[in-house]
Amino acid sequence: AGLSYTGRSPISWDAMTGLDISSYANKACVHVQHSGGGPCKLDGYRIDKFDELVKAICEKKDFESPFKADDETNAST
């Protein structure tokens, strides 16, 4: 149905408008942008299955992945 995150209202797949990955390289976090309010921060240091969660969002919504360079590097080895 979408993204449920402790302390926040659920974000439906339809409401997700983008994924801000600009903080991933320095802070290991991404922000889910959505039409229901301010962005939802996903912190890679606090979420156990962060990589799987972000990959699922990117695949479902066709958003740019912060792991793209890593995935391409792993595919070529």
PDB file with SEQRES, HELIX, SHEET and CRYST1 records, atoms N, CA, C and O in Angstrom:
SEQRES   1 A   77  ALA GLY LEU SER TYR THR GLY ARG SER PRO ILE SER TRP          
SEQRES   2 A   77  ASP ALA MET THR GLY LEU ASP ILE SER SER TYR ALA ASN          
SEQRES   3 A   77  LYS ALA CYS VAL HIS VAL GLN HIS SER GLY GLY GLY PRO          
SEQRES   4 A   77  CYS LYS LEU ASP GLY TYR ARG ILE ASP LYS PHE ASP GLU          
SEQRES   5 A   77  LEU VAL LYS ALA ILE CYS GLU LYS LYS ASP PHE GLU SER          
SEQRES   6 A   77  PRO PHE LYS ALA ASP ASP GLU THR ASN ALA SER THR              
HELIX    1 AA1 TYR A   24  LYS A   27  1                                   4    
HELIX    2 AA2 PHE A   50  LYS A   61  1                                  12    
HELIX    3 AA3 LYS A   68  ALA A   75  1                                   8    
SHEET    1 AA1 2 GLY A   2  LEU A   3  0                                        
SHEET    2 AA1 2 ILE A  11  SER A  12 -1                                        
SHEET    1 AA2 3 MET A  16  ASP A  20  0                                        
SHEET    2 AA2 3 CYS A  29  HIS A  34 -1                                        
SHEET    3 AA2 3 GLY A  37  ASP A  43 -1                                        
CRYST1    1.000    1.000    1.000  90.00  90.00  90.00 P 1           1          
ATOM      1  N   ALA A   1       0.813  -1.201   0.000  1.00  0.00           N  
ATOM      2  CA  ALA A   1       0.000   0.000   0.000  1.00  0.00           C  
ATOM      3  C   ALA A   1       0.856   1.264   0.000  1.00  0.00           C  
ATOM      4  O   ALA A   1       0.379   2.344  -0.349  1.00  0.00           O  
ATOM      5  N   GLY A   2       2.136   1.121   0.397  1.00  0.00           N  
ATOM      6  CA  GLY A   2       3.010   2.287   0.448  1.00  0.00           C  
ATOM      7  C   GLY A   2       4.032   2.153   1.552  1.00  0.00           C  
ATOM      8  O   GLY A   2       4.505   1.056   1.848  1.00  0.00           O  
ATOM      9  N   LEU A   3       4.370   3.271   2.159  1.00  0.00           N  
ATOM     10  CA  LEU A   3       5.405   3.320   3.181  1.00  0.00           C  
ATOM     11  C   LEU A   3       4.792   3.685   4.524  1.00  0.00           C  
ATOM     12  O   LEU A   3       4.155   4.729   4.662  1.00  0.00           O  
ATOM     13  N   SER A   4       4.988   2.826   5.506  1.00  0.00           N  
ATOM     14  CA  SER A   4       4.583   3.124   6.881  1.00  0.00           C  
ATOM     15  C   SER A   4       5.847   3.354   7.677  1.00  0.00           C  
ATOM     16  O   SER A   4       6.785   2.559   7.617  1.00  0.00           O  
ATOM     17  N   TYR A   5       5.870   4.444   8.424  1.00  0.00           N  
ATOM     18  CA  TYR A   5       7.062   4.812   9.176  1.00  0.00           C  
ATOM     19  C   TYR A   5       6.632   5.281  10.550  1.00  0.00           C  
ATOM     20  O   TYR A   5       5.721   6.100  10.669  1.00  0.00           O  
ATOM     21  N   THR A   6       7.269   4.779  11.579  1.00  0.00           N  
ATOM     22  CA  THR A   6       6.908   5.093  12.955  1.00  0.00           C  
ATOM     23  C   THR A   6       6.809   6.603  13.182  1.00  0.00           C  
ATOM     24  O   THR A   6       7.719   7.357  12.836  1.00  0.00           O  
ATOM     25  N   GLY A   7       5.708   7.020  13.758  1.00  0.00           N  
ATOM     26  CA  GLY A   7       5.514   8.424  14.090  1.00  0.00           C  
ATOM     27  C   GLY A   7       5.008   9.279  12.948  1.00  0.00           C  
ATOM     28  O   GLY A   7       4.842  10.488  13.113  1.00  0.00           O  
ATOM     29  N   ARG A   8       4.760   8.681  11.790  1.00  0.00           N  
ATOM     30  CA  ARG A   8       4.263   9.435  10.626  1.00  0.00           C  
ATOM     31  C   ARG A   8       3.050   8.745  10.045  1.00  0.00           C  
ATOM     32  O   ARG A   8       2.849   7.545  10.233  1.00  0.00           O  
ATOM     33  N   SER A   9       2.255   9.504   9.345  1.00  0.00           N  
ATOM     34  CA  SER A   9       1.140   8.919   8.617  1.00  0.00           C  
ATOM     35  C   SER A   9       1.697   8.114   7.451  1.00  0.00           C  
ATOM     36  O   SER A   9       2.721   8.487   6.878  1.00  0.00           O  
ATOM     37  N   PRO A  10       1.035   7.007   7.091  1.00  0.00           N  
ATOM     38  CA  PRO A  10       1.507   6.225   5.946  1.00  0.00           C  
ATOM     39  C   PRO A  10       1.532   7.066   4.671  1.00  0.00           C  
ATOM     40  O   PRO A  10       0.713   7.966   4.490  1.00  0.00           O  
ATOM     41  N   ILE A  11       2.479   6.759   3.797  1.00  0.00           N  
ATOM     42  CA  ILE A  11       2.599   7.444   2.514  1.00  0.00           C  
ATOM     43  C   ILE A  11       2.246   6.426   1.430  1.00  0.00           C  
ATOM     44  O   ILE A  11       2.939   5.421   1.276  1.00  0.00           O  
ATOM     45  N   SER A  12       1.193   6.677   0.694  1.00  0.00           N  
ATOM     46  CA  SER A  12       0.769   5.742  -0.356  1.00  0.00           C  
ATOM     47  C   SER A  12       1.736   5.815  -1.535  1.00  0.00           C  
ATOM     48  O   SER A  12       2.435   6.811  -1.724  1.00  0.00           O  
ATOM     49  N   TRP A  13       1.762   4.748  -2.318  1.00  0.00           N  
ATOM     50  CA  TRP A  13       2.618   4.740  -3.513  1.00  0.00           C  
ATOM     51  C   TRP A  13       2.255   5.903  -4.435  1.00  0.00           C  
ATOM     52  O   TRP A  13       3.136   6.553  -4.998  1.00  0.00           O  
ATOM     53  N   ASP A  14       0.960   6.159  -4.587  1.00  0.00           N  
ATOM     54  CA  ASP A  14       0.507   7.231  -5.477  1.00  0.00           C  
ATOM     55  C   ASP A  14       0.952   8.605  -5.001  1.00  0.00           C  
ATOM     56  O   ASP A  14       1.173   9.499  -5.818  1.00  0.00           O  
ATOM     57  N   ALA A  15       1.087   8.786  -3.689  1.00  0.00           N  
ATOM     58  CA  ALA A  15       1.472  10.087  -3.139  1.00  0.00           C  
ATOM     59  C   ALA A  15       2.969  10.370  -3.285  1.00  0.00           C  
ATOM     60  O   ALA A  15       3.386  11.527  -3.231  1.00  0.00           O  
ATOM     61  N   MET A  16       3.780   9.321  -3.471  1.00  0.00           N  
ATOM     62  CA  MET A  16       5.233   9.516  -3.608  1.00  0.00           C  
ATOM     63  C   MET A  16       5.545  10.192  -4.934  1.00  0.00           C  
ATOM     64  O   MET A  16       5.140   9.724  -5.998  1.00  0.00           O  
ATOM     65  N   THR A  17       6.279  11.311  -4.850  1.00  0.00           N  
ATOM     66  CA  THR A  17       6.581  12.086  -6.053  1.00  0.00           C  
ATOM     67  C   THR A  17       8.064  12.074  -6.425  1.00  0.00           C  
ATOM     68  O   THR A  17       8.425  12.439  -7.544  1.00  0.00           O  
ATOM     69  N   GLY A  18       8.910  11.665  -5.511  1.00  0.00           N  
ATOM     70  CA  GLY A  18      10.336  11.651  -5.816  1.00  0.00           C  
ATOM     71  C   GLY A  18      11.146  11.131  -4.652  1.00  0.00           C  
ATOM     72  O   GLY A  18      10.632  10.928  -3.552  1.00  0.00           O  
ATOM     73  N   LEU A  19      12.426  10.918  -4.915  1.00  0.00           N  
ATOM     74  CA  LEU A  19      13.352  10.459  -3.892  1.00  0.00           C  
ATOM     75  C   LEU A  19      14.585  11.343  -3.981  1.00  0.00           C  
ATOM     76  O   LEU A  19      15.304  11.327  -4.980  1.00  0.00           O  
ATOM     77  N   ASP A  20      14.822  12.114  -2.927  1.00  0.00           N  
ATOM     78  CA  ASP A  20      15.992  12.995  -2.883  1.00  0.00           C  
ATOM     79  C   ASP A  20      17.157  12.184  -2.334  1.00  0.00           C  
ATOM     80  O   ASP A  20      17.185  11.844  -1.151  1.00  0.00           O  
ATOM     81  N   ILE A  21      18.121  11.875  -3.203  1.00  0.00           N  
ATOM     82  CA  ILE A  21      19.262  11.040  -2.817  1.00  0.00           C  
ATOM     83  C   ILE A  21      20.523  11.870  -2.601  1.00  0.00           C  
ATOM     84  O   ILE A  21      21.610  11.312  -2.449  1.00  0.00           O  
ATOM     85  N   SER A  22      20.394  13.185  -2.585  1.00  0.00           N  
ATOM     86  CA  SER A  22      21.570  14.058  -2.497  1.00  0.00           C  
ATOM     87  C   SER A  22      22.346  13.901  -1.192  1.00  0.00           C  
ATOM     88  O   SER A  22      23.538  14.204  -1.150  1.00  0.00           O  
ATOM     89  N   SER A  23      21.696  13.433  -0.131  1.00  0.00           N  
ATOM     90  CA  SER A  23      22.377  13.258   1.158  1.00  0.00           C  
ATOM     91  C   SER A  23      22.919  11.848   1.363  1.00  0.00           C  
ATOM     92  O   SER A  23      23.542  11.566   2.386  1.00  0.00           O  
ATOM     93  N   TYR A  24      22.687  10.965   0.401  1.00  0.00           N  
ATOM     94  CA  TYR A  24      23.080   9.575   0.600  1.00  0.00           C  
ATOM     95  C   TYR A  24      24.598   9.407   0.733  1.00  0.00           C  
ATOM     96  O   TYR A  24      25.057   8.727   1.650  1.00  0.00           O  
ATOM     97  N   ALA A  25      25.365   9.998  -0.142  1.00  0.00           N  
ATOM     98  CA  ALA A  25      26.823   9.803  -0.136  1.00  0.00           C  
ATOM     99  C   ALA A  25      27.468  10.276   1.160  1.00  0.00           C  
ATOM    100  O   ALA A  25      28.392   9.631   1.656  1.00  0.00           O  
ATOM    101  N   ASN A  26      27.003  11.384   1.716  1.00  0.00           N  
ATOM    102  CA  ASN A  26      27.611  11.952   2.918  1.00  0.00           C  
ATOM    103  C   ASN A  26      26.970  11.494   4.222  1.00  0.00           C  
ATOM    104  O   ASN A  26      27.651  11.370   5.240  1.00  0.00           O  
ATOM    105  N   LYS A  27      25.662  11.242   4.196  1.00  0.00           N  
ATOM    106  CA  LYS A  27      24.947  10.977   5.444  1.00  0.00           C  
ATOM    107  C   LYS A  27      24.187   9.658   5.464  1.00  0.00           C  
ATOM    108  O   LYS A  27      23.538   9.342   6.461  1.00  0.00           O  
ATOM    109  N   ALA A  28      24.251   8.890   4.397  1.00  0.00           N  
ATOM    110  CA  ALA A  28      23.549   7.597   4.296  1.00  0.00           C  
ATOM    111  C   ALA A  28      22.055   7.737   4.564  1.00  0.00           C  
ATOM    112  O   ALA A  28      21.459   6.912   5.256  1.00  0.00           O  
ATOM    113  N   CYS A  29      21.457   8.792   4.010  1.00  0.00           N  
ATOM    114  CA  CYS A  29      20.009   8.941   4.142  1.00  0.00           C  
ATOM    115  C   CYS A  29      19.429   9.432   2.825  1.00  0.00           C  
ATOM    116  O   CYS A  29      20.120  10.039   2.008  1.00  0.00           O  
ATOM    117  N   VAL A  30      18.150   9.156   2.641  1.00  0.00           N  
ATOM    118  CA  VAL A  30      17.402   9.649   1.492  1.00  0.00           C  
ATOM    119  C   VAL A  30      16.095  10.240   2.021  1.00  0.00           C  
ATOM    120  O   VAL A  30      15.661   9.915   3.126  1.00  0.00           O  
ATOM    121  N   HIS A  31      15.482  11.097   1.237  1.00  0.00           N  
ATOM    122  CA  HIS A  31      14.219  11.717   1.622  1.00  0.00           C  
ATOM    123  C   HIS A  31      13.155  11.351   0.591  1.00  0.00           C  
ATOM    124  O   HIS A  31      13.314  11.606  -0.603  1.00  0.00           O  
ATOM    125  N   VAL A  32      12.078  10.753   1.069  1.00  0.00           N  
ATOM    126  CA  VAL A  32      10.948  10.428   0.202  1.00  0.00           C  
ATOM    127  C   VAL A  32      10.084  11.674   0.107  1.00  0.00           C  
ATOM    128  O   VAL A  32       9.537  12.140   1.107  1.00  0.00           O  
ATOM    129  N   GLN A  33       9.966  12.204  -1.088  1.00  0.00           N  
ATOM    130  CA  GLN A  33       9.111  13.362  -1.316  1.00  0.00           C  
ATOM    131  C   GLN A  33       7.719  12.856  -1.672  1.00  0.00           C  
ATOM    132  O   GLN A  33       7.568  11.873  -2.398  1.00  0.00           O  
ATOM    133  N   HIS A  34       6.707  13.543  -1.149  1.00  0.00           N  
ATOM    134  CA  HIS A  34       5.341  13.090  -1.389  1.00  0.00           C  
ATOM    135  C   HIS A  34       4.382  14.271  -1.338  1.00  0.00           C  
ATOM    136  O   HIS A  34       4.710  15.348  -0.841  1.00  0.00           O  
ATOM    137  N   SER A  35       3.209  14.036  -1.858  1.00  0.00           N  
ATOM    138  CA  SER A  35       2.214  15.101  -1.950  1.00  0.00           C  
ATOM    139  C   SER A  35       1.491  15.356  -0.629  1.00  0.00           C  
ATOM    140  O   SER A  35       0.703  16.297  -0.541  1.00  0.00           O  
ATOM    141  N   GLY A  36       1.737  14.548   0.392  1.00  0.00           N  
ATOM    142  CA  GLY A  36       1.025  14.691   1.658  1.00  0.00           C  
ATOM    143  C   GLY A  36       1.723  15.545   2.693  1.00  0.00           C  
ATOM    144  O   GLY A  36       1.277  15.581   3.840  1.00  0.00           O  
ATOM    145  N   GLY A  37       2.802  16.237   2.342  1.00  0.00           N  
ATOM    146  CA  GLY A  37       3.508  17.066   3.317  1.00  0.00           C  
ATOM    147  C   GLY A  37       4.999  17.078   3.064  1.00  0.00           C  
ATOM    148  O   GLY A  37       5.465  16.811   1.956  1.00  0.00           O  
ATOM    149  N   GLY A  38       5.741  17.395   4.122  1.00  0.00           N  
ATOM    150  CA  GLY A  38       7.195  17.469   4.011  1.00  0.00           C  
ATOM    151  C   GLY A  38       7.808  16.106   3.768  1.00  0.00           C  
ATOM    152  O   GLY A  38       7.164  15.083   4.002  1.00  0.00           O  
ATOM    153  N   PRO A  39       9.050  16.080   3.300  1.00  0.00           N  
ATOM    154  CA  PRO A  39       9.704  14.819   2.984  1.00  0.00           C  
ATOM    155  C   PRO A  39       9.896  13.927   4.208  1.00  0.00           C  
ATOM    156  O   PRO A  39      10.014  14.408   5.334  1.00  0.00           O  
ATOM    157  N   CYS A  40       9.924  12.637   3.965  1.00  0.00           N  
ATOM    158  CA  CYS A  40      10.142  11.643   5.013  1.00  0.00           C  
ATOM    159  C   CYS A  40      11.590  11.161   4.901  1.00  0.00           C  
ATOM    160  O   CYS A  40      11.985  10.584   3.888  1.00  0.00           O  
ATOM    161  N   LYS A  41      12.369  11.402   5.947  1.00  0.00           N  
ATOM    162  CA  LYS A  41      13.782  11.014   5.952  1.00  0.00           C  
ATOM    163  C   LYS A  41      13.919   9.541   6.306  1.00  0.00           C  
ATOM    164  O   LYS A  41      13.392   9.080   7.318  1.00  0.00           O  
ATOM    165  N   LEU A  42      14.631   8.814   5.462  1.00  0.00           N  
ATOM    166  CA  LEU A  42      14.976   7.423   5.738  1.00  0.00           C  
ATOM    167  C   LEU A  42      16.465   7.382   6.023  1.00  0.00           C  
ATOM    168  O   LEU A  42      17.277   7.680   5.147  1.00  0.00           O  
ATOM    169  N   ASP A  43      16.825   7.016   7.237  1.00  0.00           N  
ATOM    170  CA  ASP A  43      18.211   7.049   7.706  1.00  0.00           C  
ATOM    171  C   ASP A  43      18.821   5.656   7.638  1.00  0.00           C  
ATOM    172  O   ASP A  43      18.360   4.733   8.310  1.00  0.00           O  
ATOM    173  N   GLY A  44      19.850   5.512   6.828  1.00  0.00           N  
ATOM    174  CA  GLY A  44      20.510   4.231   6.651  1.00  0.00           C  
ATOM    175  C   GLY A  44      21.180   3.704   7.900  1.00  0.00           C  
ATOM    176  O   GLY A  44      21.450   2.506   7.987  1.00  0.00           O  
ATOM    177  N   TYR A  45      21.455   4.558   8.867  1.00  0.00           N  
ATOM    178  CA  TYR A  45      22.064   4.117  10.119  1.00  0.00           C  
ATOM    179  C   TYR A  45      21.029   3.663  11.143  1.00  0.00           C  
ATOM    180  O   TYR A  45      21.384   3.056  12.153  1.00  0.00           O  
ATOM    181  N   ARG A  46      19.754   3.952  10.894  1.00  0.00           N  
ATOM    182  CA  ARG A  46      18.698   3.615  11.860  1.00  0.00           C  
ATOM    183  C   ARG A  46      17.723   2.558  11.363  1.00  0.00           C  
ATOM    184  O   ARG A  46      16.978   1.988  12.160  1.00  0.00           O  
ATOM    185  N   ILE A  47      17.712   2.291  10.081  1.00  0.00           N  
ATOM    186  CA  ILE A  47      16.773   1.324   9.512  1.00  0.00           C  
ATOM    187  C   ILE A  47      17.541   0.066   9.147  1.00  0.00           C  
ATOM    188  O   ILE A  47      18.464   0.106   8.333  1.00  0.00           O  
ATOM    189  N   ASP A  48      17.153  -1.061   9.755  1.00  0.00           N  
ATOM    190  CA  ASP A  48      17.866  -2.322   9.565  1.00  0.00           C  
ATOM    191  C   ASP A  48      17.949  -2.759   8.096  1.00  0.00           C  
ATOM    192  O   ASP A  48      19.017  -3.161   7.634  1.00  0.00           O  
ATOM    193  N   LYS A  49      16.858  -2.685   7.378  1.00  0.00           N  
ATOM    194  CA  LYS A  49      16.834  -3.135   5.983  1.00  0.00           C  
ATOM    195  C   LYS A  49      16.718  -1.940   5.037  1.00  0.00           C  
ATOM    196  O   LYS A  49      15.923  -1.945   4.098  1.00  0.00           O  
ATOM    197  N   PHE A  50      17.520  -0.929   5.304  1.00  0.00           N  
ATOM    198  CA  PHE A  50      17.501   0.320   4.542  1.00  0.00           C  
ATOM    199  C   PHE A  50      17.698   0.061   3.046  1.00  0.00           C  
ATOM    200  O   PHE A  50      16.908   0.533   2.230  1.00  0.00           O  
ATOM    201  N   ASP A  51      18.744  -0.684   2.681  1.00  0.00           N  
ATOM    202  CA  ASP A  51      19.036  -0.916   1.265  1.00  0.00           C  
ATOM    203  C   ASP A  51      17.847  -1.567   0.557  1.00  0.00           C  
ATOM    204  O   ASP A  51      17.459  -1.140  -0.531  1.00  0.00           O  
ATOM    205  N   GLU A  52      17.273  -2.597   1.175  1.00  0.00           N  
ATOM    206  CA  GLU A  52      16.141  -3.292   0.573  1.00  0.00           C  
ATOM    207  C   GLU A  52      14.936  -2.372   0.447  1.00  0.00           C  
ATOM    208  O   GLU A  52      14.230  -2.406  -0.561  1.00  0.00           O  
ATOM    209  N   LEU A  53      14.697  -1.554   1.457  1.00  0.00           N  
ATOM    210  CA  LEU A  53      13.569  -0.621   1.436  1.00  0.00           C  
ATOM    211  C   LEU A  53      13.722   0.395   0.311  1.00  0.00           C  
ATOM    212  O   LEU A  53      12.791   0.608  -0.465  1.00  0.00           O  
ATOM    213  N   VAL A  54      14.881   1.017   0.218  1.00  0.00           N  
ATOM    214  CA  VAL A  54      15.103   2.038  -0.804  1.00  0.00           C  
ATOM    215  C   VAL A  54      15.061   1.420  -2.205  1.00  0.00           C  
ATOM    216  O   VAL A  54      14.495   2.014  -3.123  1.00  0.00           O  
ATOM    217  N   LYS A  55      15.648   0.243  -2.378  1.00  0.00           N  
ATOM    218  CA  LYS A  55      15.596  -0.429  -3.682  1.00  0.00           C  
ATOM    219  C   LYS A  55      14.158  -0.735  -4.083  1.00  0.00           C  
ATOM    220  O   LYS A  55      13.794  -0.579  -5.249  1.00  0.00           O  
ATOM    221  N   ALA A  56      13.332  -1.173  -3.122  1.00  0.00           N  
ATOM    222  CA  ALA A  56      11.929  -1.471  -3.420  1.00  0.00           C  
ATOM    223  C   ALA A  56      11.173  -0.213  -3.848  1.00  0.00           C  
ATOM    224  O   ALA A  56      10.377  -0.256  -4.787  1.00  0.00           O  
ATOM    225  N   ILE A  57      11.415   0.895  -3.171  1.00  0.00           N  
ATOM    226  CA  ILE A  57      10.765   2.161  -3.548  1.00  0.00           C  
ATOM    227  C   ILE A  57      11.205   2.575  -4.948  1.00  0.00           C  
ATOM    228  O   ILE A  57      10.378   2.963  -5.773  1.00  0.00           O  
ATOM    229  N   CYS A  58      12.500   2.494  -5.215  1.00  0.00           N  
ATOM    230  CA  CYS A  58      13.023   2.886  -6.528  1.00  0.00           C  
ATOM    231  C   CYS A  58      12.444   2.019  -7.641  1.00  0.00           C  
ATOM    232  O   CYS A  58      12.080   2.532  -8.699  1.00  0.00           O  
ATOM    233  N   GLU A  59      12.356   0.714  -7.414  1.00  0.00           N  
ATOM    234  CA  GLU A  59      11.811  -0.192  -8.423  1.00  0.00           C  
ATOM    235  C   GLU A  59      10.331   0.062  -8.654  1.00  0.00           C  
ATOM    236  O   GLU A  59       9.872   0.107  -9.796  1.00  0.00           O  
ATOM    237  N   LYS A  60       9.587   0.227  -7.569  1.00  0.00           N  
ATOM    238  CA  LYS A  60       8.136   0.424  -7.678  1.00  0.00           C  
ATOM    239  C   LYS A  60       7.791   1.747  -8.364  1.00  0.00           C  
ATOM    240  O   LYS A  60       6.866   1.806  -9.174  1.00  0.00           O  
ATOM    241  N   LYS A  61       8.534   2.803  -8.041  1.00  0.00           N  
ATOM    242  CA  LYS A  61       8.210   4.135  -8.541  1.00  0.00           C  
ATOM    243  C   LYS A  61       9.115   4.590  -9.696  1.00  0.00           C  
ATOM    244  O   LYS A  61       8.912   5.672 -10.248  1.00  0.00           O  
ATOM    245  N   ASP A  62      10.092   3.790 -10.056  1.00  0.00           N  
ATOM    246  CA  ASP A  62      11.044   4.132 -11.111  1.00  0.00           C  
ATOM    247  C   ASP A  62      11.813   5.415 -10.778  1.00  0.00           C  
ATOM    248  O   ASP A  62      12.032   6.265 -11.640  1.00  0.00           O  
ATOM    249  N   PHE A  63      12.221   5.535  -9.497  1.00  0.00           N  
ATOM    250  CA  PHE A  63      13.045   6.654  -9.039  1.00  0.00           C  
ATOM    251  C   PHE A  63      14.514   6.286  -9.198  1.00  0.00           C  
ATOM    252  O   PHE A  63      14.864   5.106  -9.222  1.00  0.00           O  
ATOM    253  N   GLU A  64      15.370   7.291  -9.305  1.00  0.00           N  
ATOM    254  CA  GLU A  64      16.811   7.065  -9.375  1.00  0.00           C  
ATOM    255  C   GLU A  64      17.283   6.457  -8.053  1.00  0.00           C  
ATOM    256  O   GLU A  64      16.898   6.906  -6.973  1.00  0.00           O  
ATOM    257  N   SER A  65      18.113   5.440  -8.162  1.00  0.00           N  
ATOM    258  CA  SER A  65      18.622   4.759  -6.973  1.00  0.00           C  
ATOM    259  C   SER A  65      19.939   5.364  -6.510  1.00  0.00           C  
ATOM    260  O   SER A  65      20.795   5.680  -7.337  1.00  0.00           O  
ATOM    261  N   PRO A  66      20.117   5.533  -5.196  1.00  0.00           N  
ATOM    262  CA  PRO A  66      21.409   5.998  -4.702  1.00  0.00           C  
ATOM    263  C   PRO A  66      22.471   4.914  -4.838  1.00  0.00           C  
ATOM    264  O   PRO A  66      23.664   5.193  -4.715  1.00  0.00           O  
ATOM    265  N   PHE A  67      22.045   3.681  -5.091  1.00  0.00           N  
ATOM    266  CA  PHE A  67      22.959   2.554  -5.206  1.00  0.00           C  
ATOM    267  C   PHE A  67      23.348   2.270  -6.650  1.00  0.00           C  
ATOM    268  O   PHE A  67      24.060   1.300  -6.912  1.00  0.00           O  
ATOM    269  N   LYS A  68      22.905   3.077  -7.574  1.00  0.00           N  
ATOM    270  CA  LYS A  68      23.120   2.829  -8.993  1.00  0.00           C  
ATOM    271  C   LYS A  68      24.581   2.564  -9.325  1.00  0.00           C  
ATOM    272  O   LYS A  68      24.885   1.586 -10.007  1.00  0.00           O  
ATOM    273  N   ALA A  69      25.477   3.399  -8.867  1.00  0.00           N  
ATOM    274  CA  ALA A  69      26.912   3.224  -9.152  1.00  0.00           C  
ATOM    275  C   ALA A  69      27.409   1.915  -8.521  1.00  0.00           C  
ATOM    276  O   ALA A  69      28.196   1.197  -9.137  1.00  0.00           O  
ATOM    277  N   ASP A  70      26.960   1.601  -7.305  1.00  0.00           N  
ATOM    278  CA  ASP A  70      27.354   0.350  -6.655  1.00  0.00           C  
ATOM    279  C   ASP A  70      26.845  -0.846  -7.429  1.00  0.00           C  
ATOM    280  O   ASP A  70      27.581  -1.814  -7.623  1.00  0.00           O  
ATOM    281  N   ASP A  71      25.585  -0.798  -7.879  1.00  0.00           N  
ATOM    282  CA  ASP A  71      24.998  -1.917  -8.621  1.00  0.00           C  
ATOM    283  C   ASP A  71      25.735  -2.155  -9.926  1.00  0.00           C  
ATOM    284  O   ASP A  71      25.983  -3.304 -10.292  1.00  0.00           O  
ATOM    285  N   GLU A  72      26.095  -1.080 -10.643  1.00  0.00           N  
ATOM    286  CA  GLU A  72      26.816  -1.221 -11.897  1.00  0.00           C  
ATOM    287  C   GLU A  72      28.211  -1.777 -11.676  1.00  0.00           C  
ATOM    288  O   GLU A  72      28.695  -2.578 -12.476  1.00  0.00           O  
ATOM    289  N   THR A  73      28.863  -1.358 -10.594  1.00  0.00           N  
ATOM    290  CA  THR A  73      30.198  -1.858 -10.266  1.00  0.00           C  
ATOM    291  C   THR A  73      30.132  -3.350  -9.941  1.00  0.00           C  
ATOM    292  O   THR A  73      30.969  -4.125 -10.405  1.00  0.00           O  
ATOM    293  N   ASN A  74      29.145  -3.751  -9.148  1.00  0.00           N  
ATOM    294  CA  ASN A  74      29.009  -5.156  -8.774  1.00  0.00           C  
ATOM    295  C   ASN A  74      28.667  -6.015  -9.963  1.00  0.00           C  
ATOM    296  O   ASN A  74      29.101  -7.166 -10.028  1.00  0.00           O  
ATOM    297  N   ALA A  75      27.903  -5.500 -10.908  1.00  0.00           N  
ATOM    298  CA  ALA A  75      27.515  -6.260 -12.087  1.00  0.00           C  
ATOM    299  C   ALA A  75      28.700  -6.527 -13.004  1.00  0.00           C  
ATOM    300  O   ALA A  75      28.721  -7.526 -13.723  1.00  0.00           O  
ATOM    301  N   SER A  76      29.669  -5.650 -12.981  1.00  0.00           N  
ATOM    302  CA  SER A  76      30.804  -5.817 -13.890  1.00  0.00           C  
ATOM    303  C   SER A  76      31.938  -6.645 -13.297  1.00  0.00           C  
ATOM    304  O   SER A  76      32.916  -6.930 -13.987  1.00  0.00           O  
ATOM    305  N   THR A  77      31.822  -7.038 -12.021  1.00  0.00           N  
ATOM    306  CA  THR A  77      32.887  -7.838 -11.404  1.00  0.00           C  
ATOM    307  C   THR A  77      32.580  -9.305 -11.440  1.00  0.00           C  
ATOM    308  O   THR A  77      33.374 -10.114 -10.962  1.00  0.00           O  
TER     309      THR A  77                                                      
END                                                                             
